Amino acid sequence: MVWDNASTHHAKALWEFCERNSDWLTIIKLPPYAPALNPVEGVWAHLKKSLANPAPRTIDEPTPLVKNRLRAIQHRPQILNGFIAETGFGLEPP
């Protein structure tokens, strides 16, 4: 699991869960500002690029388009693997 510095990652219950499951769970903690090391940043960049040209008329109009684009990414594991590869991390625990 790759953790950025979200406040939810500091919750006591989450830390307790991680300690109880340390036999199979590996946590990689990112530095305070490290977007190049976070695979999610690649997902958002890819999504934003695919949404560059639409001109929605209402605030609700982009919702189905965003869901469709995220679903397309989800069904193409080679793209997701590419986002991980860009970070320099592997899919196996260190």
N, C-alpha and C positions, 0 to 999 in steps of 0.2 A: 504494500500500500504506500502510495506517495502522498505525503501530507504537506500542504502549504501552511501558512500561518493563520488559517481561519480560527476565529475564536471558539468554534465548536470543537476543535481538536484539543482544547485544553480542559474539557469537561471531565470531572472526576469519574463519572460512570464509564466514559469512553476509555480512559486510561486503565481502569480496573478490568474492562473487557479485554483490552490488549494484553495486559499482564497475564490474565487467565488463559489466553490463547497464544502465548508466545512460542509454543512448540510448532505452530504452523503459520503464524502471522509475522511477516517481516514489514517493518515500517521504515521508510526512508523519509527523513525530515528535511524539508527544503530550507535554504537560508531565507531571511526575512523578505527579500525581493529577488525572486529568481524565476521570472516567467519562462525563460529558455529551458528550464529544467522540469517544467510542469506540462505533462502531455495534454492536459485539458486546454491549455492555451492554444495548442495547435488545432484542436477541435473548433474553438471559438473563432480563430482566424479563418479557418476553412469555411465555416458557416457564414461569417460576415462577408467574405469575398463572394459567396454564392448569392448573397442578398443585396448586392451593391446597386443594381439597377431598378428594382421594383419601386413604384411610386404609390404607396397605399393611400387610399382616400379616408380610411378610418383607422383607429388604433387597433381594432380587432382583425383587420384584414390580413396582416402578416402572420397571425397565429398558425393557420393551417399550412402556410408555406414553410415556416420554421420547423414545424413538426414533421413535415414531409422530408425536408432536407436532413434533419437529424436521423430520421428513420433510414434514409438512404445511406448515411454514414454507418449506422449500426449494422446494416446488412452487407457491408463491405469490410471484412476484418483486415484486409491488407491496408486499408487506409488507417484504421485504428492502430495497427502495428507500426505504421509509418510515423504516427505521432509519438509513439513511445521511442522508436529508433532515433528520432530527432533529438531526444533528450540525452542520448548516450546510455540510457539505462537498458538493461536486458529484461526479458520476461521471467528469468530465473532469479531466485533470491541470491543476494551477495554471499 
